[in-house]
């Protein structure tokens, strides 16, 4: 595998600060010599008519194409924090593993949780539909069919083979176990800590935000811009301004 670790992060206008904080947490936790490159990904606005959950949901399926169907990449949603060296996830590809799959992720209630994926982009060329084909199929369906197929797609059901399973600590959903959790995922858009300061794990994210501000990974102007978004709630204004 290449010494450079490529990480594609799904993001939109509401999660840009979260993306930068995630990037900071990855760099802070990285102990090795490998270079890490970040690639932000957002769905075009027209995809919202497809009933996507976020403004970046479908972009995970574009990663192999972006990489020219060459090498490897990690996909992450923006609403996450990393507490362990991301190289350990990257190196899963060099360990004894299944050779009949193009992706690795955690499973939740028996279904692939594709918000964290290690992707073999070369293998995906032959086993993943293009994102364009997936979008065209979604558009061809009625509302109910679209909702059902979208759920199918987001769990990787449209792939030739389902992703292989990796340990759950690489995608703990709203759960943090000190010394165990390697990646914390703040699911539920309305209760994410940058929207809902009462989230029980908000202190972890706020600590990472303050550190990112201190080292310049997040700029105070980013925070002020977030306060000016039309979707910003009053509690968000108070929360954001309290960190400056």
C-alpha positions as CSV (number, residue, x, y, z in Angstrom):
1,X,0.0,0.0,0.0
2,X,1.0,3.6,-0.6
3,X,2.6,5.4,2.3
4,X,0.1,8.3,1.8
5,X,-3.2,7.8,3.5
6,X,-6.1,9.3,1.5
7,X,-9.2,10.2,3.5
8,X,-12.4,11.3,1.7
9,X,-14.8,13.1,4.0
10,X,-18.5,13.6,3.3
11,X,-19.5,17.1,4.2
12,X,-21.9,20.0,3.4
13,X,-22.4,23.5,4.5
14,X,-23.7,22.5,7.9
15,X,-20.8,20.3,8.8
16,X,-17.8,22.2,7.5
17,X,-16.5,23.0,11.1
18,X,-17.2,19.4,12.1
19,X,-15.1,18.3,9.1
20,X,-12.2,20.5,10.2
21,X,-12.4,19.3,13.7
22,X,-12.5,15.6,12.5
23,X,-9.4,16.3,10.4
24,X,-7.6,17.8,13.4
25,X,-8.5,14.7,15.5
26,X,-7.1,12.5,12.8
27,X,-3.8,14.4,12.6
28,X,-3.5,14.7,16.4
29,X,-3.9,10.9,16.8
30,X,-1.6,9.9,14.0
31,X,1.7,8.7,15.3
32,X,3.4,7.4,12.2
33,X,5.4,9.0,9.4
34,X,2.8,8.6,6.6
35,X,1.4,11.7,5.0
36,X,-2.4,12.1,5.3
37,X,-4.4,13.9,2.5
38,X,-8.0,14.9,2.9
39,X,-10.5,15.1,0.1
40,X,-13.9,16.8,1.1
41,X,-16.9,15.5,-0.8
42,X,-20.4,17.1,-1.2
43,X,-23.5,16.0,-3.1
44,X,-24.7,18.6,-5.7
45,X,-27.9,20.3,-4.6
46,X,-30.0,18.4,-7.2
47,X,-29.4,15.2,-5.2
48,X,-31.6,16.5,-2.4
49,X,-34.7,15.7,-4.5
50,X,-33.7,12.0,-4.0
51,X,-34.5,12.1,-0.3
52,X,-30.9,11.8,0.8
53,X,-30.4,12.1,4.6
54,X,-27.5,14.7,4.3
55,X,-25.9,16.8,1.6
56,X,-23.2,14.3,1.2
57,X,-24.8,10.9,1.7
58,X,-24.2,9.5,-1.8
59,X,-20.6,10.7,-2.2
60,X,-19.1,7.7,-0.5
61,X,-20.0,5.7,-3.6
62,X,-17.9,8.1,-5.8
63,X,-14.6,7.5,-3.9
64,X,-13.2,4.9,-6.3
65,X,-14.0,7.0,-9.3
66,X,-12.3,10.1,-7.7
67,X,-9.2,7.9,-7.1
68,X,-9.1,6.9,-10.7
69,X,-10.0,3.3,-9.6
70,X,-6.4,3.0,-8.3
71,X,-5.1,2.4,-4.8
72,X,-7.0,2.7,-1.6
73,X,-9.0,5.3,0.3
74,X,-10.8,5.7,3.6
75,X,-14.3,7.3,3.6
76,X,-15.6,9.1,6.7
77,X,-18.7,11.2,7.4
78,X,-17.9,14.6,8.8
79,X,-19.7,14.1,12.1
80,X,-17.0,12.0,13.7
81,X,-13.9,12.2,16.0
82,X,-10.9,9.9,15.8
83,X,-9.0,8.8,19.0
84,X,-6.6,6.3,17.6
85,X,-4.0,6.2,14.8
86,X,-6.0,6.1,11.5
87,X,-3.1,4.1,10.1
88,X,-4.4,1.1,12.0
89,X,-7.6,1.3,10.0
90,X,-5.5,1.8,6.8
91,X,-3.4,-1.3,7.6
92,X,-6.3,-3.6,7.7
93,X,-5.8,-4.0,4.0
94,X,-2.3,-5.5,4.6
95,X,-3.5,-8.0,7.2
96,X,-5.0,-11.5,6.3
97,X,-8.4,-10.6,4.9
98,X,-11.1,-11.6,2.5
99,X,-10.1,-11.1,-1.1
100,X,-13.6,-11.3,-2.5
101,X,-14.7,-7.8,-1.4
102,X,-13.8,-4.2,-2.2
103,X,-14.7,-2.5,1.1
104,X,-14.4,-3.0,4.9
105,X,-16.7,-1.4,7.5
106,X,-18.4,-2.0,10.8
107,X,-21.8,-3.6,11.0
108,X,-24.8,-2.4,13.1
109,X,-27.7,-4.7,13.8
110,X,-26.4,-7.0,11.1
111,X,-26.2,-4.4,8.4
112,X,-23.1,-2.7,7.0
113,X,-22.6,0.8,8.5
114,X,-20.9,2.6,5.5
115,X,-20.2,5.9,7.2
116,X,-16.7,4.5,7.8
117,X,-15.2,2.5,5.0
118,X,-11.8,1.3,3.9
119,X,-12.0,1.0,0.1
120,X,-10.0,-1.0,-2.5
121,X,-10.6,1.4,-5.4
122,X,-9.1,-0.9,-8.0
123,X,-11.4,-3.8,-7.0
124,X,-14.4,-1.4,-6.8
125,X,-14.0,-0.7,-10.5
126,X,-15.5,-4.2,-11.2
127,X,-17.9,-4.5,-8.3
128,X,-19.4,-1.1,-7.7
129,X,-22.1,0.6,-9.9
130,X,-21.0,4.1,-10.8
131,X,-22.6,6.9,-8.7
132,X,-24.2,8.2,-11.9
133,X,-26.0,4.8,-12.5
134,X,-27.1,4.7,-8.9
135,X,-28.6,8.2,-9.1
136,X,-30.3,7.5,-12.4
137,X,-31.9,4.4,-10.9
138,X,-33.1,6.4,-7.8
139,X,-34.6,9.0,-10.1
140,X,-36.5,6.3,-12.0
141,X,-38.4,5.2,-8.9
142,X,-41.5,6.5,-7.2
143,X,-41.3,8.1,-3.8
144,X,-41.7,4.8,-1.8
145,X,-39.5,2.8,-4.1
146,X,-36.8,5.6,-3.9
147,X,-36.9,5.5,-0.1
148,X,-36.5,1.7,0.0
149,X,-33.7,1.7,-2.6
150,X,-31.9,4.6,-0.9
151,X,-31.8,2.6,2.3
152,X,-30.6,-0.4,0.4
153,X,-27.8,1.6,-1.2
154,X,-26.6,3.2,2.0
155,X,-26.0,-0.2,3.5
156,X,-24.0,-1.3,0.5
157,X,-26.7,-3.6,-0.9
158,X,-26.1,-2.4,-4.4
159,X,-22.5,-3.7,-4.4
160,X,-21.7,-7.0,-6.0
161,X,-20.4,-8.2,-2.6
162,X,-21.2,-6.7,0.8
163,X,-18.3,-5.1,2.7
164,X,-16.3,-7.2,5.0
165,X,-16.7,-6.5,8.7
166,X,-14.2,-4.7,10.9
167,X,-14.2,-4.2,14.7
168,X,-17.1,-2.0,16.0
169,X,-14.8,0.4,17.8
170,X,-14.0,1.9,14.4
171,X,-17.5,3.4,14.3
172,X,-19.0,3.7,17.8
173,X,-22.4,5.4,17.3
174,X,-23.0,8.0,20.1
175,X,-20.9,5.7,22.3
176,X,-17.5,6.4,23.9
177,X,-15.5,3.9,25.9
178,X,-12.1,5.4,27.0
179,X,-9.3,3.2,25.7
180,X,-11.6,1.3,23.4
181,X,-13.4,3.7,21.1
182,X,-11.2,4.5,18.1
183,X,-13.8,6.5,16.2
184,X,-16.9,8.3,17.7
185,X,-19.8,9.0,15.3
186,X,-22.3,11.6,16.3
187,X,-25.4,10.3,14.5
188,X,-28.8,12.0,14.5
189,X,-28.5,15.4,12.9
190,X,-30.7,17.2,15.4
191,X,-28.7,16.1,18.4
192,X,-25.2,16.5,17.1
193,X,-23.1,18.6,19.6
194,X,-22.6,21.6,17.3
195,X,-26.4,21.8,17.2
196,X,-27.4,20.4,20.6
197,X,-24.8,21.4,23.3
198,X,-26.6,19.0,25.8
199,X,-25.5,16.0,23.9
200,X,-24.0,13.7,26.6
201,X,-20.7,13.5,24.7
202,X,-20.6,17.2,23.6
203,X,-17.6,17.9,25.9
204,X,-15.4,15.6,23.8
205,X,-16.3,17.5,20.6
206,X,-16.0,20.9,22.2
207,X,-12.5,20.0,23.6
208,X,-11.4,19.0,20.1
209,X,-12.9,22.2,18.7
210,X,-11.0,24.4,21.2
211,X,-7.8,22.6,20.4
212,X,-8.4,23.0,16.6
213,X,-9.0,26.7,17.1
214,X,-5.8,27.0,19.2
215,X,-3.6,25.5,16.5
216,X,-5.4,27.3,13.6
217,X,-7.1,24.2,12.1
218,X,-10.4,26.1,12.6
219,X,-10.5,29.8,12.3
220,X,-12.7,32.1,14.4
221,X,-14.2,33.4,11.2
222,X,-15.4,29.9,10.5
223,X,-17.4,30.0,13.7
224,X,-18.8,33.4,13.0
225,X,-19.9,32.2,9.6
226,X,-21.6,29.2,11.1
227,X,-23.6,31.6,13.3
228,X,-24.8,33.4,10.3
229,X,-26.3,30.4,8.5
230,X,-30.1,30.6,8.1
231,X,-30.4,27.1,9.7
232,X,-28.5,28.1,12.8
233,X,-30.6,27.8,16.0
234,X,-30.5,30.2,18.9
235,X,-28.7,27.5,21.0
236,X,-26.2,27.2,18.2
237,X,-25.4,30.9,18.3
238,X,-24.8,30.8,22.1
239,X,-22.7,27.7,21.8
240,X,-20.5,28.8,19.0
241,X,-19.9,32.3,20.4
242,X,-19.0,30.8,23.8
243,X,-15.9,29.1,22.3
244,X,-14.4,32.3,20.9
